[in-house]
């Protein structure tokens, strides 16, 4: 999936001369965590987060009275504390790539640009939503893990067995097991009504199936 499919396009923007107090009010009113700062021509020049504003309110200036603090912050504009070195992506960026960029740079939002025009924004919340949708988590499914070797045809073997049992796979995700190179966790979800049948069929076929957390995966590795 690409960013263009899930990015938020109902953008809330402010100008660099917006006061910190006003920016805080907009964030609270719109129930958002980031404000995009644009100049008079609509060009993106900065980004301000709810976290940044909270840090400002928690600064040593809080030794002032509430009236004095509000007066001071009304005099300060967002261009005094906005992030100006902005990392952006395009609508064609994949969701996983966007997530990696945010993780590597320790940021929680990415403005989306197309032909030098601001067209959207994506946040870590959006990426998490895609992940939860992808793994199909809900109360009407059964989740289990199959430990498997990294070899051609292994996933096909698992899906073939479930197909023969007329069991529909609702989601399937794999990731490498860091402690055991060459071993992957294959995480599957099937309908709750097919859970026991799926686990039984795979176990009878020789696969090691986990239905709960175990500290030591050693006994469950393929070939053990």
Order of alpha helices (4+ residues) and beta strands (2+ residues): alpha-beta-alpha-beta-beta-alpha-alpha-beta-alpha-beta-beta-alpha-beta-alpha-beta-beta-alpha-beta
